[in-house]
């Protein structure tokens, strides 16, 4: 293990101590768990670039079976109709 010194705002320190106390763990263990959780979340969720690429990959892939529509041109009218209901 590597020894690390950090500084926290008073509010975060107080909340973290309370969180650790509720779980019966040390403040150091609480910090380790919070860091591990954040790193796990970041590692498992796609990056912004990956999300953009996935969204762009579906653009234009699906066609309306009834043929082209004027939804884009008549967007405001369709939106107004939807809110009237």
Order of alpha helices (4+ residues) and beta strands (2+ residues): alpha-alpha-alpha-alpha
